[in-house]
Amino acid sequence: MPLRQGASRTPVAWGRPALHHRPMLELSVPADSLCLIAIDIDGTLLNPEFQISETDLATLRRVHAQGIEIILVTGRRHTFALPIAQQLEFDLWLISSNGAVTRSLTGETFHRDLLPEPTCRELLRVMQEFRGQTVLTFDSNGLPGDGPGSIVIERLDKLEASIQRWLEKNMKYIQFVVPIENALTTDPVQAMFCGPVAEMQRVLQVLASCGLPITVLRTEYPGRDLSIVDVLNAGCSKGHALERWTNYRQITPEQVMAIGDNYNDIEMLAFAGHPFIMGNASQELRARGWKLTRSNAESGVAAAIEHVLNGKAIDPVDANQTVAPAIGVSL
C-alpha cells in the first residue's frame, strides 16, 4: 500500500514517545465509515487445520477491493506470520510479536518496540527456575537473511513437550546459546515462556511480583494444556500498536473493527469501535460483552465482517460450546 510523502503524523497516546515524522495517508471516506479491519491470525483467521477458509479469503479480498484496509495483528513474529499474510494476495501491513513490530509485506518497518537488554537480563535472572522453557527472539529490522539467531533457546527438552510442531517449523531460525544471557548483544523483541497451564500460572505469579517495566501477555489453550506467556517492553501490546497505526492513518477507533480469540487480543478489542470475539474463545473472554461471531472452524471472520458491512445476521452461537482453537505459537 503506497504511502504519500510529506505529511505529518499524529502523536501517540498512552504516554508513549512520539513517532518520527512519517508520510500520511489521505482519506476520502466519510468520517463514520469503517476504514480498517484488524484481524488476529491463530484461532481467528486460521481454522483448526491451520488454513484460511475460502469464505474468509473471498470476503477479505472483496473488502480490500472496496478500499477498506486489512491489517493482521498477531503474536507471531513477522517472518512466521508472513506466509499467512501472503495468502491474501494483496498488499497489507503486519503488526507482529504482539505489537512489538509493525512492518509491510515488502519489509518496510514502520515501528519497533523492543525489550531493553538490561531489562531482559534481569528478567532472565528472576526467571532462572524456568530457564528450560525460555525463548528469546530478535529482529533483523526487515533486512534479508533472517536466519539462525532470530530465536534463541538453551535446550529443547521441556519445549519439545509443549510446542514440538512450532519448533520443527522454526528450527532453521533457532540458535542454542548457553547461558542464554550471552545472546543479549542487542535488544530482543521479546521473551517467551511456554508450557502446561498450571506451570505457566506460576510463571505469571513470579512476573506479577518482579517489579520490572514489562508487559506480560498470555495465550492459553486449556484443551491442550498449553499456555504461552510473552514478555514485552512496558506498554507494548496489540492494542497500543493498533492505536499507533490508526493515529498515523488518521483513523478513529469508531472506524476500526477488530476480531480476536485470546487473552493477548484484549487490548486490541478494547481499542476498536467494532470488537468481535470468536466463537472458539474461552468463556472468560466471551463474557466480556463483545459481539460474538462464529468459530474459526466456521469462517467467523467473514461472518463478523458481513454483519458490520451488510447487516447480515450472525447465526446463533452456542454459548455453552467452545470450539478448540488452532494452536499457532506466538513466535
ZADO-1210 file (C-alpha; in nm, 4 decimals, padded with zeros to 6 digits):
<atoms>
<atom x="00.0000" y="00.0000" z="00.0000" code="MET" pos="1"/>
<atom x="00.1831" y="00.3158" z="-00.1160" code="PRO" pos="2"/>
<atom x="00.2329" y="00.5993" z="00.1291" code="LEU" pos="3"/>
<atom x="00.2125" y="00.9691" z="00.0356" code="ARG" pos="4"/>
<atom x="00.5227" y="01.1693" z="00.1217" code="GLN" pos="5"/>
<atom x="00.5374" y="01.4980" z="00.3069" code="GLY" pos="6"/>
<atom x="00.2630" y="01.4926" z="00.5716" code="ALA" pos="7"/>
<atom x="00.2968" y="01.4934" z="00.9493" code="SER" pos="8"/>
<atom x="00.1731" y="01.2321" z="01.1875" code="ARG" pos="9"/>
<atom x="-00.0471" y="01.2416" z="01.4970" code="THR" pos="10"/>
<atom x="00.1221" y="01.1991" z="01.8389" code="PRO" pos="11"/>
<atom x="00.0710" y="00.8604" z="02.0011" code="VAL" pos="12"/>
<atom x="-00.1485" y="00.8284" z="02.3083" code="ALA" pos="13"/>
<atom x="-00.0878" y="00.6225" z="02.6276" code="TRP" pos="14"/>
<atom x="00.2174" y="00.8276" z="02.7226" code="GLY" pos="15"/>
<atom x="00.4485" y="00.6667" z="02.4699" code="ARG" pos="16"/>
<atom x="00.7278" y="00.8571" z="02.2875" code="PRO" pos="17"/>
<atom x="00.6267" y="01.0443" z="01.9720" code="ALA" pos="18"/>
<atom x="00.6970" y="00.8741" z="01.6421" code="LEU" pos="19"/>
<atom x="00.9373" y="01.0065" z="01.3836" code="HIS" pos="20"/>
<atom x="00.7688" y="01.2045" z="01.1085" code="HIS" pos="21"/>
<atom x="00.6128" y="00.9624" z="00.8627" code="ARG" pos="22"/>
<atom x="00.4064" y="01.0108" z="00.5458" code="PRO" pos="23"/>
<atom x="00.0311" y="01.0215" z="00.5984" code="MET" pos="24"/>
<atom x="-00.2411" y="00.8520" z="00.4010" code="LEU" pos="25"/>
<atom x="-00.5146" y="01.0813" z="00.2678" code="GLU" pos="26"/>
<atom x="-00.8629" y="00.9529" z="00.3423" code="LEU" pos="27"/>
<atom x="-01.1592" y="01.0221" z="00.1177" code="SER" pos="28"/>
<atom x="-01.4257" y="00.8238" z="00.3054" code="VAL" pos="29"/>
<atom x="-01.6965" y="00.9554" z="00.5393" code="PRO" pos="30"/>
<atom x="-01.5820" y="01.0009" z="00.8988" code="ALA" pos="31"/>
<atom x="-01.8229" y="00.7384" z="01.0260" code="ASP" pos="32"/>
<atom x="-01.7296" y="00.4704" z="00.7709" code="SER" pos="33"/>
<atom x="-01.5378" y="00.1539" z="00.8508" code="LEU" pos="34"/>
<atom x="-01.1814" y="00.2164" z="00.7378" code="CYS" pos="35"/>
<atom x="-00.9741" y="-00.0627" z="00.8870" code="LEU" pos="36"/>
<atom x="-01.0201" y="-00.4239" z="00.9998" code="ILE" pos="37"/>
<atom x="-00.7602" y="-00.5679" z="01.2391" code="ALA" pos="38"/>
<atom x="-00.7539" y="-00.9473" z="01.2484" code="ILE" pos="39"/>
<atom x="-00.5685" y="-01.1909" z="01.4715" code="ASP" pos="40"/>
<atom x="-00.4195" y="-01.4953" z="01.2955" code="ILE" pos="41"/>
<atom x="-00.4134" y="-01.8078" z="01.5143" code="ASP" pos="42"/>
<atom x="-00.7526" y="-01.9212" z="01.6366" code="GLY" pos="43"/>
<atom x="-00.9140" y="-01.6389" z="01.4347" code="THR" pos="44"/>
<atom x="-00.8126" y="-01.6188" z="01.0692" code="LEU" pos="45"/>
<atom x="-00.6693" y="-01.9716" z="01.0664" code="LEU" pos="46"/>
<atom x="-00.9100" y="-02.2610" z="01.1117" code="ASN" pos="47"/>
<atom x="-00.8254" y="-02.5719" z="01.3187" code="PRO" pos="48"/>
<atom x="-00.6422" y="-02.7148" z="01.0144" code="GLU" pos="49"/>
<atom x="-00.4171" y="-02.4032" z="01.0100" code="PHE" pos="50"/>
<atom x="-00.5778" y="-02.2838" z="00.6842" code="GLN" pos="51"/>
<atom x="-00.7696" y="-01.9712" z="00.5818" code="ILE" pos="52"/>
<atom x="-01.1144" y="-02.0780" z="00.4682" code="SER" pos="53"/>
<atom x="-01.2226" y="-01.9948" z="00.1144" code="GLU" pos="54"/>
<atom x="-01.5110" y="-01.7941" z="00.2596" code="THR" pos="55"/>
<atom x="-01.2781" y="-01.5801" z="00.4693" code="ASP" pos="56"/>
<atom x="-01.0365" y="-01.5363" z="00.1784" code="LEU" pos="57"/>
<atom x="-01.3099" y="-01.4246" z="-00.0607" code="ALA" pos="58"/>
<atom x="-01.4548" y="-01.1817" z="00.1939" code="THR" pos="59"/>
<atom x="-01.1206" y="-01.0215" z="00.2775" code="LEU" pos="60"/>
<atom x="-01.0278" y="-00.9810" z="-00.0896" code="ARG" pos="61"/>
<atom x="-01.3617" y="-00.8198" z="-00.1653" code="ARG" pos="62"/>
<atom x="-01.3387" y="-00.5827" z="00.1315" code="VAL" pos="63"/>
<atom x="-00.9851" y="-00.4837" z="00.0336" code="HIS" pos="64"/>
<atom x="-01.1033" y="-00.4116" z="-00.3203" code="ALA" pos="65"/>
<atom x="-01.3687" y="-00.1825" z="-00.1707" code="GLN" pos="66"/>
<atom x="-01.0956" y="00.0294" z="-00.0124" code="GLY" pos="67"/>
<atom x="-01.1073" y="-00.0929" z="00.3486" code="ILE" pos="68"/>
<atom x="-00.7634" y="-00.1589" z="00.4918" code="GLU" pos="69"/>
<atom x="-00.6885" y="-00.5040" z="00.6332" code="ILE" pos="70"/>
<atom x="-00.4115" y="-00.5377" z="00.8891" code="ILE" pos="71"/>
<atom x="-00.3102" y="-00.8647" z="01.0558" code="LEU" pos="72"/>
<atom x="-00.2289" y="-00.8322" z="01.4255" code="VAL" pos="73"/>
<atom x="-00.0576" y="-01.1391" z="01.5649" code="THR" pos="74"/>
<atom x="00.1556" y="-01.2820" z="01.8399" code="GLY" pos="75"/>
<atom x="00.3696" y="-01.4486" z="01.5753" code="ARG" pos="76"/>
<atom x="00.6970" y="-01.2860" z="01.4813" code="ARG" pos="77"/>
<atom x="00.6958" y="-01.1205" z="01.1390" code="HIS" pos="78"/>
<atom x="00.8765" y="-01.3973" z="00.9477" code="THR" pos="79"/>
<atom x="00.6448" y="-01.6650" z="01.0880" code="PHE" pos="80"/>
<atom x="00.3330" y="-01.4599" z="01.0023" code="ALA" pos="81"/>
<atom x="00.4443" y="-01.3624" z="00.6526" code="LEU" pos="82"/>
<atom x="00.3345" y="-01.6829" z="00.4684" code="PRO" pos="83"/>
<atom x="-00.0168" y="-01.6419" z="00.6112" code="ILE" pos="84"/>
<atom x="-00.0414" y="-01.2781" z="00.5053" code="ALA" pos="85"/>
<atom x="00.0848" y="-01.3584" z="00.1560" code="GLN" pos="86"/>
<atom x="-00.2077" y="-01.5980" z="00.1022" code="GLN" pos="87"/>
<atom x="-00.4425" y="-01.2981" z="00.0952" code="LEU" pos="88"/>
<atom x="-00.2759" y="-01.1889" z="-00.2311" code="GLU" pos="89"/>
<atom x="-00.2994" y="-00.8150" z="-00.1695" code="PHE" pos="90"/>
<atom x="-00.0694" y="-00.5593" z="-00.0114" code="ASP" pos="91"/>
<atom x="-00.1040" y="-00.5079" z="00.3637" code="LEU" pos="92"/>
<atom x="00.0836" y="-00.4416" z="00.6846" code="TRP" pos="93"/>
<atom x="00.1515" y="-00.6760" z="00.9746" code="LEU" pos="94"/>
<atom x="00.1579" y="-00.5942" z="01.3443" code="ILE" pos="95"/>
<atom x="00.3592" y="-00.8849" z="01.4812" code="SER" pos="96"/>
<atom x="00.5084" y="-01.0072" z="01.8099" code="SER" pos="97"/>
<atom x="00.2006" y="-00.8848" z="01.9995" code="ASN" pos="98"/>
<atom x="00.2567" y="-00.5256" z="01.8902" code="GLY" pos="99"/>
<atom x="00.6368" y="-00.5035" z="01.9054" code="ALA" pos="100"/>
<atom x="00.6902" y="-00.4775" z="01.5273" code="VAL" pos="101"/>
<atom x="00.4812" y="-00.3121" z="01.2538" code="THR" pos="102"/>
<atom x="00.6123" y="-00.3955" z="00.9054" code="ARG" pos="103"/>
<atom x="00.4887" y="-00.4249" z="00.5475" code="SER" pos="104"/>
<atom x="00.4948" y="-00.7420" z="00.3404" code="LEU" pos="105"/>
<atom x="00.7857" y="-00.5929" z="00.1460" code="THR" pos="106"/>
<atom x="00.9900" y="-00.5385" z="00.4626" code="GLY" pos="107"/>
<atom x="00.9398" y="-00.1676" z="00.5299" code="GLU" pos="108"/>
<atom x="00.9452" y="-00.1117" z="00.9049" code="THR" pos="109"/>
<atom x="00.7028" y="00.1413" z="01.0492" code="PHE" pos="110"/>
<atom x="00.7825" y="00.0920" z="01.4194" code="HIS" pos="111"/>
<atom x="00.9642" y="-00.1381" z="01.6602" code="ARG" pos="112"/>
<atom x="00.9160" y="-00.1529" z="02.0374" code="ASP" pos="113"/>
<atom x="01.1992" y="-00.3718" z="02.1652" code="LEU" pos="114"/>
<atom x="01.2605" y="-00.5115" z="02.5144" code="LEU" pos="115"/>
<atom x="01.5653" y="-00.3274" z="02.6560" code="PRO" pos="116"/>
<atom x="01.8658" y="-00.5556" z="02.7038" code="GLU" pos="117"/>
<atom x="01.9187" y="-00.4651" z="03.0739" code="PRO" pos="118"/>
<atom x="01.5525" y="-00.5379" z="03.1481" code="THR" pos="119"/>
<atom x="01.5730" y="-00.8720" z="02.9681" code="CYS" pos="120"/>
<atom x="01.8915" y="-00.9656" z="03.1504" code="ARG" pos="121"/>
<atom x="01.7258" y="-00.9006" z="03.4864" code="GLU" pos="122"/>
<atom x="01.4178" y="-01.0912" z="03.3684" code="LEU" pos="123"/>
<atom x="01.6298" y="-01.3978" z="03.2955" code="LEU" pos="124"/>
<atom x="01.7810" y="-01.3758" z="03.6429" code="ARG" pos="125"/>
<atom x="01.4387" y="-01.3550" z="03.8070" code="VAL" pos="126"/>
<atom x="01.3030" y="-01.6420" z="03.5933" code="MET" pos="127"/>
<atom x="01.6003" y="-01.8750" z="03.6488" code="GLN" pos="128"/>
<atom x="01.3631" y="-02.1542" z="03.7589" code="GLU" pos="129"/>
<atom x="01.2010" y="-02.1593" z="03.4128" code="PHE" pos="130"/>
<atom x="01.5188" y="-02.1467" z="03.2039" code="ARG" pos="131"/>
<atom x="01.4292" y="-02.4651" z="03.0131" code="GLY" pos="132"/>
<atom x="01.1061" y="-02.3016" z="02.8939" code="GLN" pos="133"/>
<atom x="01.2567" y="-01.9672" z="02.7948" code="THR" pos="134"/>
<atom x="01.2728" y="-01.8395" z="02.4374" code="VAL" pos="135"/>
<atom x="01.4202" y="-01.5087" z="02.3182" code="LEU" pos="136"/>
<atom x="01.3511" y="-01.3571" z="01.9756" code="THR" pos="137"/>
<atom x="01.5487" y="-01.0960" z="01.7847" code="PHE" pos="138"/>
<atom x="01.4588" y="-00.8864" z="01.4826" code="ASP" pos="139"/>
<atom x="01.6662" y="-00.8077" z="01.1750" code="SER" pos="140"/>
<atom x="01.4702" y="-00.4836" z="01.1191" code="ASN" pos="141"/>
<atom x="01.3499" y="-00.6011" z="00.7804" code="GLY" pos="142"/>
<atom x="01.6926" y="-00.6893" z="00.6435" code="LEU" pos="143"/>
<atom x="01.7103" y="-01.0054" z="00.4297" code="PRO" pos="144"/>
<atom x="01.8663" y="-01.3190" z="00.5681" code="GLY" pos="145"/>
<atom x="01.6568" y="-01.3795" z="00.8808" code="ASP" pos="146"/>
<atom x="01.8279" y="-01.6977" z="00.9970" code="GLY" pos="147"/>
<atom x="01.9808" y="-01.8758" z="01.2971" code="PRO" pos="148"/>
<atom x="01.9820" y="-01.6467" z="01.5972" code="GLY" pos="149"/>
<atom x="01.6390" y="-01.4964" z="01.5346" code="SER" pos="150"/>
<atom x="01.5194" y="-01.7396" z="01.8007" code="ILE" pos="151"/>
<atom x="01.7436" y="-01.8314" z="02.0929" code="VAL" pos="152"/>
<atom x="01.6959" y="-02.1091" z="02.3483" code="ILE" pos="153"/>
<atom x="01.9217" y="-02.3048" z="02.5804" code="GLU" pos="154"/>
<atom x="01.7781" y="-02.6524" z="02.5262" code="ARG" pos="155"/>
<atom x="01.4876" y="-02.8403" z="02.3702" code="LEU" pos="156"/>
<atom x="01.3638" y="-03.0969" z="02.6208" code="ASP" pos="157"/>
<atom x="01.0881" y="-02.9041" z="02.8016" code="LYS" pos="158"/>
<atom x="00.9864" y="-02.7029" z="02.4962" code="LEU" pos="159"/>
<atom x="00.9504" y="-03.0137" z="02.2797" code="GLU" pos="160"/>
<atom x="00.6875" y="-03.1453" z="02.5192" code="ALA" pos="161"/>
<atom x="00.4700" y="-02.8376" z="02.4580" code="SER" pos="162"/>
<atom x="00.5422" y="-02.6863" z="02.1154" code="ILE" pos="163"/>
<atom x="00.7080" y="-02.9539" z="01.9056" code="GLN" pos="164"/>
<atom x="00.5263" y="-02.8559" z="01.5850" code="ARG" pos="165"/>
<atom x="00.6365" y="-02.4941" z="01.6160" code="TRP" pos="166"/>
<atom x="00.9943" y="-02.5993" z="01.6882" code="LEU" pos="167"/>
<atom x="01.0012" y="-02.8139" z="01.3740" code="GLU" pos="168"/>
<atom x="00.8750" y="-02.5283" z="01.1560" code="LYS" pos="169"/>
<atom x="01.1236" y="-02.2800" z="01.3021" code="ASN" pos="170"/>
<atom x="01.4332" y="-02.4939" z="01.3512" code="MET" pos="171"/>
<atom x="01.6325" y="-02.3072" z="01.0861" code="LYS" pos="172"/>
<atom x="01.5908" y="-01.9865" z="01.2877" code="TYR" pos="173"/>
<atom x="01.6881" y="-02.1362" z="01.6252" code="ILE" pos="174"/>
<atom x="02.0280" y="-02.0941" z="01.7854" code="GLN" pos="175"/>
<atom x="02.1296" y="-02.2676" z="02.1069" code="PHE" pos="176"/>
<atom x="02.3139" y="-02.0366" z="02.3470" code="VAL" pos="177"/>
<atom x="02.4290" y="-02.1429" z="02.6952" code="VAL" pos="178"/>
<atom x="02.3848" y="-01.9445" z="02.9050" code="PRO" pos="179"/>
<atom x="02.1097" y="-01.7673" z="02.7165" code="ILE" pos="180"/>
<atom x="02.2250" y="-01.4294" z="02.8527" code="GLU" pos="181"/>
<atom x="02.5184" y="-01.4469" z="02.6106" code="ASN" pos="182"/>
<atom x="02.2721" y="-01.3849" z="02.3270" code="ALA" pos="183"/>
<atom x="02.1918" y="-01.0392" z="02.4619" code="LEU" pos="184"/>
<atom x="02.4296" y="-00.8431" z="02.2424" code="THR" pos="185"/>
<atom x="02.1340" y="-00.6291" z="02.1302" code="THR" pos="186"/>
<atom x="01.7795" y="-00.5627" z="02.2486" code="ASP" pos="187"/>
<atom x="01.5496" y="-00.8603" z="02.1847" code="PRO" pos="188"/>
<atom x="01.1938" y="-00.8276" z="02.0581" code="VAL" pos="189"/>
<atom x="01.0602" y="-01.0290" z="02.3495" code="GLN" pos="190"/>
<atom x="01.0978" y="-01.3239" z="02.5810" code="ALA" pos="191"/>
<atom x="00.8546" y="-01.6142" z="02.5898" code="MET" pos="192"/>
<atom x="00.7793" y="-01.8871" z="02.8431" code="PHE" pos="193"/>
<atom x="00.5843" y="-02.1900" z="02.7257" code="CYS" pos="194"/>
<atom x="00.4444" y="-02.4993" z="02.8947" code="GLY" pos="195"/>
<atom x="00.1475" y="-02.6580" z="03.0753" code="PRO" pos="196"/>
<atom x="-00.1197" y="-02.4188" z="03.2006" code="VAL" pos="197"/>
<atom x="-00.0525" y="-02.4837" z="03.5710" code="ALA" pos="198"/>
<atom x="00.3188" y="-02.4231" z="03.5345" code="GLU" pos="199"/>
<atom x="00.2655" y="-02.1064" z="03.3354" code="MET" pos="200"/>
<atom x="00.0335" y="-01.9829" z="03.6098" code="GLN" pos="201"/>
<atom x="00.3393" y="-01.9951" z="03.8336" code="ARG" pos="202"/>
<atom x="00.5318" y="-01.8020" z="03.5694" code="VAL" pos="203"/>
<atom x="00.2602" y="-01.5356" z="03.5713" code="LEU" pos="204"/>
<atom x="00.2747" y="-01.5118" z="03.9516" code="GLN" pos="205"/>
<atom x="00.6511" y="-01.4573" z="03.9515" code="VAL" pos="206"/>
<atom x="00.6278" y="-01.1984" z="03.6735" code="LEU" pos="207"/>
<atom x="00.3491" y="-01.0128" z="03.8554" code="ALA" pos="208"/>
<atom x="00.5745" y="-00.9576" z="04.1558" code="SER" pos="209"/>
<atom x="00.9081" y="-00.8957" z="03.9823" code="CYS" pos="210"/>
<atom x="00.8696" y="-00.5172" z="03.9574" code="GLY" pos="211"/>
<atom x="01.0239" y="-00.4930" z="03.6109" code="LEU" pos="212"/>
<atom x="00.8987" y="-00.2408" z="03.3473" code="PRO" pos="213"/>
<atom x="00.7416" y="-00.5033" z="03.1213" code="ILE" pos="214"/>
<atom x="00.4150" y="-00.6075" z="02.9594" code="THR" pos="215"/>
<atom x="00.3033" y="-00.9651" z="03.0222" code="VAL" pos="216"/>
<atom x="00.0573" y="-01.1264" z="02.7811" code="LEU" pos="217"/>
<atom x="-00.0781" y="-01.4794" z="02.7879" code="ARG" pos="218"/>
<atom x="-00.2248" y="-01.7028" z="02.5208" code="THR" pos="219"/>
<atom x="-00.3979" y="-02.0089" z="02.6574" code="GLU" pos="220"/>
<atom x="-00.5343" y="-02.3353" z="02.5142" code="TYR" pos="221"/>
<atom x="-00.6724" y="-02.5307" z="02.8136" code="PRO" pos="222"/>
<atom x="-00.7975" y="-02.8195" z="02.5980" code="GLY" pos="223"/>
<atom x="-00.4363" y="-02.8951" z="02.5042" code="ARG" pos="224"/>
<atom x="-00.2871" y="-02.7908" z="02.8382" code="ASP" pos="225"/>
<atom x="-00.0737" y="-02.5266" z="02.6672" code="LEU" pos="226"/>
<atom x="-00.0060" y="-02.1726" z="02.7827" code="SER" pos="227"/>
<atom x="00.2271" y="-01.9162" z="02.6233" code="ILE" pos="228"/>
<atom x="00.3456" y="-01.6188" z="02.8266" code="VAL" pos="229"/>
<atom x="00.5005" y="-01.3344" z="02.6264" code="ASP" pos="230"/>
<atom x="00.7086" y="-01.0641" z="02.7943" code="VAL" pos="231"/>
<atom x="00.7492" y="-00.7368" z="02.6053" code="LEU" pos="232"/>
<atom x="00.8552" y="-00.3816" z="02.6713" code="ASN" pos="233"/>
<atom x="00.6346" y="-00.1805" z="02.9074" code="ALA" pos="234"/>
<atom x="00.3261" y="-00.0510" z="02.7278" code="GLY" pos="235"/>
<atom x="00.3681" y="-00.2797" z="02.4278" code="CYS" pos="236"/>
<atom x="00.0548" y="-00.4647" z="02.3155" code="SER" pos="237"/>
<atom x="-00.1575" y="-00.5302" z="02.0102" code="LYS" pos="238"/>
<atom x="-00.3876" y="-00.2504" z="02.1228" code="GLY" pos="239"/>
<atom x="-00.1119" y="00.0060" z="02.1597" code="HIS" pos="240"/>
<atom x="00.0366" y="-00.0832" z="01.8201" code="ALA" pos="241"/>
<atom x="-00.3054" y="-00.0620" z="01.6572" code="LEU" pos="242"/>
<atom x="-00.3683" y="00.2794" z="01.8120" code="GLU" pos="243"/>
<atom x="-00.0288" y="00.3996" z="01.6883" code="ARG" pos="244"/>
<atom x="-00.1105" y="00.2786" z="01.3367" code="TRP" pos="245"/>
<atom x="-00.4585" y="00.4308" z="01.3283" code="THR" pos="246"/>
<atom x="-00.3240" y="00.7636" z="01.4554" code="ASN" pos="247"/>
<atom x="-00.0804" y="00.7552" z="01.1658" code="TYR" pos="248"/>
<atom x="-00.3603" y="00.6686" z="00.9213" code="ARG" pos="249"/>
<atom x="-00.5839" y="00.9387" z="01.0763" code="GLN" pos="250"/>
<atom x="-00.8483" y="00.6806" z="01.1574" code="ILE" pos="251"/>
<atom x="-01.0624" y="00.6991" z="01.4705" code="THR" pos="252"/>
<atom x="-01.1417" y="00.3966" z="01.6902" code="PRO" pos="253"/>
<atom x="-01.5020" y="00.4169" z="01.5678" code="GLU" pos="254"/>
<atom x="-01.3748" y="00.3428" z="01.2163" code="GLN" pos="255"/>
<atom x="-01.1876" y="00.0305" z="01.3322" code="VAL" pos="256"/>
<atom x="-01.3123" y="-00.3278" z="01.3527" code="MET" pos="257"/>
<atom x="-01.1081" y="-00.5899" z="01.5406" code="ALA" pos="258"/>
<atom x="-01.1504" y="-00.9676" z="01.5545" code="ILE" pos="259"/>
<atom x="-00.9694" y="-01.1925" z="01.8026" code="GLY" pos="260"/>
<atom x="-00.9957" y="-01.5031" z="02.0155" code="ASP" pos="261"/>
<atom x="-00.7461" y="-01.4962" z="02.3021" code="ASN" pos="262"/>
<atom x="-00.6161" y="-01.3023" z="02.6008" code="TYR" pos="263"/>
<atom x="-00.3439" y="-01.1279" z="02.4017" code="ASN" pos="264"/>
<atom x="-00.6213" y="-00.9717" z="02.1887" code="ASP" pos="265"/>
<atom x="-00.7881" y="-00.7925" z="02.4804" code="ILE" pos="266"/>
<atom x="-00.6190" y="-00.4533" z="02.4352" code="GLU" pos="267"/>
<atom x="-00.6849" y="-00.4588" z="02.0605" code="MET" pos="268"/>
<atom x="-01.0514" y="-00.5436" z="02.1082" code="LEU" pos="269"/>
<atom x="-01.0892" y="-00.2791" z="02.3787" code="ALA" pos="270"/>
<atom x="-00.9488" y="-00.0126" z="02.1438" code="PHE" pos="271"/>
<atom x="-01.1645" y="-00.0900" z="01.8404" code="ALA" pos="272"/>
<atom x="-01.5069" y="00.0631" z="01.7911" code="GLY" pos="273"/>
<atom x="-01.6339" y="-00.2656" z="01.6466" code="HIS" pos="274"/>
<atom x="-01.4832" y="-00.5527" z="01.8511" code="PRO" pos="275"/>
<atom x="-01.5707" y="-00.9154" z="01.7742" code="PHE" pos="276"/>
<atom x="-01.4743" y="-01.2231" z="01.9727" code="ILE" pos="277"/>
<atom x="-01.4546" y="-01.5614" z="01.8024" code="MET" pos="278"/>
<atom x="-01.6954" y="-01.8401" z="01.8911" code="GLY" pos="279"/>
<atom x="-01.3970" y="-02.0600" z="01.9866" code="ASN" pos="280"/>
<atom x="-01.2766" y="-01.8119" z="02.2504" code="ALA" pos="281"/>
<atom x="-01.2810" y="-01.9045" z="02.6181" code="SER" pos="282"/>
<atom x="-01.5917" y="-01.8442" z="02.8273" code="GLN" pos="283"/>
<atom x="-01.3998" y="-01.5814" z="03.0251" code="GLU" pos="284"/>
<atom x="-01.3368" y="-01.3743" z="02.7132" code="LEU" pos="285"/>
<atom x="-01.6795" y="-01.4339" z="02.5672" code="ARG" pos="286"/>
<atom x="-01.8301" y="-01.2961" z="02.8886" code="ALA" pos="287"/>
<atom x="-01.6728" y="-00.9521" z="02.8352" code="ARG" pos="288"/>
<atom x="-01.9659" y="-00.8307" z="02.6282" code="GLY" pos="289"/>
<atom x="-01.8016" y="-00.8083" z="02.2876" code="TRP" pos="290"/>
<atom x="-02.0069" y="-00.9141" z="01.9866" code="LYS" pos="291"/>
<atom x="-01.9762" y="-01.2890" z="01.9301" code="LEU" pos="292"/>
<atom x="-01.9111" y="-01.4273" z="01.5830" code="THR" pos="293"/>
<atom x="-01.8806" y="-01.7841" z="01.4574" code="ARG" pos="294"/>
<atom x="-01.5816" y="-02.0021" z="01.5434" code="SER" pos="295"/>
<atom x="-01.2619" y="-02.0243" z="01.3398" code="ASN" pos="296"/>
<atom x="-01.3932" y="-02.3565" z="01.2081" code="ALA" pos="297"/>
<atom x="-01.7000" y="-02.1767" z="01.0688" code="GLU" pos="298"/>
<atom x="-01.5459" y="-01.8735" z="00.8925" code="SER" pos="299"/>
<atom x="-01.6151" y="-01.6457" z="01.1864" code="GLY" pos="300"/>
<atom x="-01.4080" y="-01.3641" z="01.0343" code="VAL" pos="301"/>
<atom x="-01.6297" y="-01.3434" z="00.7263" code="ALA" pos="302"/>
<atom x="-01.9454" y="-01.3653" z="00.9393" code="ALA" pos="303"/>
<atom x="-01.8360" y="-01.0689" z="01.1523" code="ALA" pos="304"/>
<atom x="-01.7418" y="-00.8567" z="00.8507" code="ILE" pos="305"/>
<atom x="-02.0672" y="-00.9309" z="00.6677" code="GLU" pos="306"/>
<atom x="-02.2566" y="-00.8344" z="00.9813" code="HIS" pos="307"/>
<atom x="-02.0872" y="-00.4944" z="01.0111" code="VAL" pos="308"/>
<atom x="-02.0787" y="-00.4020" z="00.6431" code="LEU" pos="309"/>
<atom x="-02.4022" y="-00.5555" z="00.5159" code="ASN" pos="310"/>
<atom x="-02.6130" y="-00.6114" z="00.8271" code="GLY" pos="311"/>
<atom x="-02.6156" y="-00.9856" z="00.7728" code="LYS" pos="312"/>
<atom x="-02.7250" y="-01.1689" z="01.0859" code="ALA" pos="313"/>
<atom x="-02.4729" y="-01.3951" z="01.2575" code="ILE" pos="314"/>
<atom x="-02.6267" y="-01.7359" z="01.3157" code="ASP" pos="315"/>
<atom x="-02.6738" y="-01.8023" z="01.6872" code="PRO" pos="316"/>
<atom x="-02.3588" y="-01.9277" z="01.8573" code="VAL" pos="317"/>
<atom x="-02.3962" y="-02.1919" z="02.1260" code="ASP" pos="318"/>
<atom x="-02.2708" y="-02.0098" z="02.4354" code="ALA" pos="319"/>
<atom x="-02.2092" y="-02.3422" z="02.6104" code="ASN" pos="320"/>
<atom x="-01.9828" y="-02.4855" z="02.3438" code="GLN" pos="321"/>
<atom x="-01.6320" y="-02.3595" z="02.2805" code="THR" pos="322"/>
<atom x="-01.4555" y="-02.4962" z="01.9742" code="VAL" pos="323"/>
<atom x="-01.0893" y="-02.5775" z="02.0466" code="ALA" pos="324"/>
<atom x="-00.8778" y="-02.3125" z="01.8744" code="PRO" pos="325"/>
<atom x="-00.5894" y="-02.3934" z="01.6463" code="ALA" pos="326"/>
<atom x="-00.2518" y="-02.3609" z="01.8127" code="ILE" pos="327"/>
<atom x="-00.0085" y="-02.1283" z="01.6464" code="GLY" pos="328"/>
<atom x="00.2642" y="-02.0495" z="01.8947" code="VAL" pos="329"/>
<atom x="00.3300" y="-01.6762" z="01.9211" code="SER" pos="330"/>
<atom x="00.6833" y="-01.6568" z="01.7943" code="LEU" pos="331"/>
</atoms>
